[in-house]
Structures are given as structure tokens and as C-alpha cells.
Amino acid sequence: MSHTVGVRQTQKLRTRQALLDAALGLLEHQSLSSLGLREVTRAAGVTPTAFYRHFDDTAALGVALVEEALGSLHGMIAATLAETGDSEERLDRSVELTLRHVCDQPAHFRFIAREQHGGVGPVREAIAAQLRLFAEEMAAAIAGEPQSRGWSEEDLLILGGLYVDLMVITTSALLDAGPGGEQEVARVARRRLRLINLGRLHWLDDTGGAETS
């Protein structure tokens, strides 16, 4: 019995992944709002009924694509930032990790770049939620560093958001760069990162980062 259940579960996961892969291929040429359920099931080689065993609609499928790409990325970045060692070196490694992840999954990130401000509300919200979680993880990772002593939670979250914004900008630049342009994108990303870090070191100077009237 357990063997049969295991086989069924494996087949279920395969069907779900086939639907995600088929949708991603179709989304290279159209937006999610124009994607039809029957297009996806035909491309995946399954029936429309099978689709509903995994997703309520194409919006739910789009949310799963967001989680597939960004969920794994921000987990890896958080782990990198939690490592010991020089802060700037860890941030450099996070840039390299982002670039590698985008290069490995370009279709996912083209989808995210297009749908971040697209017409499907649940997908926009899923992207925003993942980026917000990413910023919170970044803030938590840098909170314990000596350079962050005296910082408020709000300021740490703002700094985490700046790093995430840089990641988004870098991802978009990488998608537009084409073959051979990755190194220039990485160079510019590191310079932007160092500018942020320089400002971070002096944030508490004089005003202590407090608002002035």
C-alpha cells in the first residue's frame, strides 16, 4: 500500500511540475493574464481536470512560479549573509549567488520582471510578499553585525530593502545584458553595493539616523 501511495505522490508531483514548466514556456511569449488553462494543459500533456487537482486557476499557478524562483533565492541569500566573515565579502557573495541563480533560471525571472507590475493581482502580491520577506531576512542578518549597533528596527529594514532593491535592479540588468554582459552587470552591482555600505558606515554620524524637523 505504501509503495502505491508513493508512486501516486511521485506522479502527482511530476504532473504539477509539468504544468509549471509548460506555463513557463508559454509565458516567454505572452503575459499571464492572457494565458489560457487549456493552453497550459495541452502543452503539459494532461487534461484540464488534472490542472484543477493542483491549481485553482492560472493565477494560482503564477504564484507557484513566483515561489519556485524567489523562495529558493532568498533562502540561499539569507544563509550566505548568516555566514561568518567580512560583511562586504558576504554581500559580494550574495551578488554572485543572485547572478548565478538568474542565469540558471532566466525564464522564471523574466516572468517575475514582467508580472511584478502586471495585471494579475495575486501574482503581484506574491512577488511583493517575497521581496518584503527577503528584506526582513536581510535586516535580521545584518542586525547582529557591529556596524549595525545603535540602529533602529526601521532603519535596519530600510537597509535590507535597499539591498533587495539592488538585487531587483541587478536582475533586470542581467536579463537585458545578453550573453557576455554578465561581468559588467556584476561590476556595476558591486560598486552600487559599496556605495550603500559606505553610507551605512556613516548613517549614525552626527544625527544618529534620526529624522530632523
C-alpha positions as CSV (number, residue, x, y, z in Angstrom):
1,M,0.0,0.0,0.0
2,S,2.7,2.5,1.0
3,H,4.5,1.7,-2.3
4,T,1.3,2.5,-4.3
5,V,0.8,5.8,-2.3
6,G,4.5,6.7,-3.0
7,V,4.1,6.1,-6.7
8,R,0.9,8.2,-6.8
9,Q,2.6,11.0,-4.9
10,T,5.5,11.0,-7.3
11,Q,3.2,11.1,-10.3
12,K,1.3,13.9,-8.8
13,L,4.5,15.9,-8.3
14,R,5.5,15.2,-11.8
15,T,2.2,16.4,-13.2
16,R,2.4,19.6,-11.1
17,Q,5.9,20.3,-12.3
18,A,4.9,19.6,-15.9
19,L,2.2,22.2,-15.6
20,L,4.6,24.7,-14.2
21,D,7.2,24.0,-16.9
22,A,4.6,24.2,-19.6
23,A,3.3,27.5,-18.3
24,L,6.8,29.0,-18.1
25,G,7.5,28.1,-21.7
26,L,4.3,29.7,-22.9
27,L,4.9,32.8,-20.7
28,E,8.1,33.5,-22.7
29,H,5.8,34.9,-25.4
30,Q,2.8,36.3,-23.5
31,S,1.6,37.7,-20.2
32,L,-0.1,35.6,-17.5
33,S,-3.3,37.5,-17.9
34,S,-3.6,36.2,-21.5
35,L,-2.6,32.6,-20.7
36,G,-5.4,30.1,-21.1
37,L,-5.8,27.0,-18.9
38,R,-6.3,24.7,-22.0
39,E,-3.1,26.1,-23.5
40,V,-1.2,25.0,-20.4
41,T,-2.7,21.6,-20.1
42,R,-2.2,20.9,-23.8
43,A,1.4,21.9,-23.6
44,A,1.9,19.7,-20.4
45,G,0.1,16.8,-22.0
46,V,-2.6,16.5,-19.3
47,T,-6.3,17.0,-19.1
48,P,-8.0,20.2,-17.8
49,T,-9.4,18.2,-15.0
50,A,-5.8,17.3,-13.9
51,F,-5.0,21.0,-13.7
52,Y,-7.6,21.6,-11.0
53,R,-6.0,18.9,-8.8
54,H,-3.0,21.2,-8.5
55,F,-4.2,24.8,-9.0
56,D,-7.4,26.7,-8.6
57,D,-6.7,28.9,-11.7
58,T,-3.8,30.3,-13.7
59,A,-3.2,33.0,-11.1
60,A,-2.5,30.3,-8.5
61,L,-0.1,28.7,-11.0
62,G,1.6,32.1,-11.4
63,V,2.0,32.4,-7.6
64,A,3.6,28.9,-7.6
65,L,6.1,30.1,-10.2
66,V,7.0,33.1,-8.1
67,E,7.6,30.9,-5.1
68,E,9.6,28.5,-7.1
69,A,12.1,31.2,-8.2
70,L,12.2,33.7,-5.3
71,G,11.6,31.3,-2.4
72,S,14.7,29.4,-3.1
73,L,16.8,32.5,-3.8
74,H,16.1,34.5,-0.7
75,G,16.7,31.4,1.4
76,M,20.2,31.0,-0.1
77,I,21.0,34.7,0.3
78,A,19.9,34.6,3.9
79,A,22.2,31.6,4.5
80,T,25.1,33.4,2.8
81,L,24.6,36.6,4.9
82,A,24.4,34.5,8.1
83,E,27.9,33.1,7.5
84,T,30.9,34.4,9.5
85,G,33.5,36.7,7.9
86,D,33.8,40.1,6.4
87,S,30.5,41.8,5.8
88,E,31.5,43.2,2.4
89,E,32.7,39.8,1.3
90,R,29.5,38.1,2.2
91,L,27.5,40.8,0.3
92,D,29.7,40.2,-2.7
93,R,29.0,36.5,-2.5
94,S,25.3,37.3,-2.4
95,V,25.6,39.3,-5.6
96,E,27.4,36.3,-7.2
97,L,24.7,34.0,-6.0
98,T,22.0,36.2,-7.4
99,L,23.7,36.4,-10.8
100,R,24.1,32.6,-10.9
101,H,20.5,32.0,-9.9
102,V,19.2,34.3,-12.6
103,C,21.5,32.7,-15.2
104,D,20.2,29.3,-14.2
105,Q,16.5,30.3,-14.3
106,P,16.2,33.2,-16.8
107,A,12.7,32.3,-17.8
108,H,11.5,32.5,-14.2
109,F,13.0,35.9,-13.7
110,R,11.7,37.2,-17.0
111,F,8.3,36.2,-15.8
112,I,8.8,37.9,-12.5
113,A,10.1,41.1,-14.0
114,R,7.1,41.3,-16.3
115,E,4.5,40.4,-13.8
116,Q,5.8,42.5,-10.9
117,H,3.7,45.3,-12.1
118,G,1.3,43.2,-14.3
119,G,-2.4,42.7,-14.3
120,V,-2.8,39.6,-12.1
121,G,-3.3,40.8,-8.6
122,P,-2.4,37.6,-6.7
123,V,0.9,37.3,-8.6
124,R,1.8,41.0,-7.9
125,E,1.0,40.4,-4.3
126,A,3.1,37.2,-4.2
127,I,6.1,39.0,-5.7
128,A,5.8,41.9,-3.2
129,A,5.4,39.5,-0.3
130,Q,8.5,37.5,-1.3
131,L,10.6,40.7,-1.7
132,R,9.3,42.0,1.7
133,L,10.3,38.7,3.3
134,F,13.6,39.0,1.6
135,A,14.2,42.5,3.1
136,E,13.2,41.3,6.5
137,E,15.6,38.4,6.3
138,M,18.4,40.8,5.2
139,A,17.6,43.1,8.1
140,A,17.7,40.2,10.6
141,A,21.0,39.0,9.1
142,I,22.7,42.4,9.4
143,A,21.2,43.3,12.8
144,G,23.9,41.5,14.7
145,E,26.8,43.0,12.9
146,P,29.0,45.6,14.8
147,Q,28.2,48.2,12.1
148,S,24.5,47.9,13.0
149,R,24.9,48.7,16.7
150,G,22.5,51.5,17.6
151,W,20.3,51.1,14.6
152,S,16.5,51.0,14.9
153,E,14.4,48.2,13.5
154,E,13.0,50.6,11.0
155,D,16.5,51.6,9.7
156,L,17.6,48.0,9.5
157,L,14.5,47.2,7.4
158,I,15.2,50.2,5.2
159,L,18.8,49.0,4.7
160,G,17.5,45.4,4.0
161,G,15.1,46.9,1.4
162,L,18.0,48.8,-0.3
163,Y,19.9,45.5,-0.7
164,V,16.8,43.9,-2.1
165,D,16.2,46.8,-4.5
166,L,19.7,46.4,-5.7
167,M,19.1,42.7,-6.3
168,V,15.9,43.6,-8.4
169,I,17.8,46.2,-10.4
170,T,20.7,43.8,-11.0
171,T,18.3,41.0,-12.0
172,S,16.7,43.3,-14.6
173,A,20.0,44.4,-15.9
174,L,21.2,40.9,-16.2
175,L,18.2,39.8,-18.2
176,D,18.8,42.7,-20.6
177,A,22.5,42.2,-20.8
178,G,22.5,39.2,-23.0
179,P,25.4,36.7,-23.4
180,G,28.8,38.2,-22.4
181,G,27.3,41.1,-20.4
182,E,27.1,39.4,-17.1
183,Q,30.5,40.6,-15.8
184,E,29.7,44.2,-16.5
185,V,26.4,43.8,-14.6
186,A,28.3,42.2,-11.7
187,R,30.9,45.0,-11.7
188,V,28.2,47.7,-11.5
189,A,26.3,45.8,-8.9
190,R,29.4,45.6,-6.6
191,R,30.0,49.3,-7.0
192,R,26.4,50.1,-6.0
193,L,26.8,47.7,-3.1
194,R,29.9,49.5,-1.9
195,L,28.1,52.9,-2.1
196,I,25.3,51.5,0.1
197,N,27.9,50.1,2.5
198,L,29.8,53.4,2.7
199,G,26.5,55.2,3.6
200,R,25.8,52.5,6.1
201,L,29.0,53.1,8.0
202,H,28.2,56.8,8.4
203,W,24.5,56.6,9.0
204,L,24.6,57.3,12.7
205,D,27.2,60.2,12.3
206,D,26.0,63.5,13.9
207,T,22.2,62.9,13.7
208,G,22.2,59.3,14.7
209,G,20.0,58.5,11.8
210,A,17.1,60.3,13.4
211,E,14.7,62.4,11.5
212,T,15.1,66.2,11.7
213,S,12.4,68.7,11.5
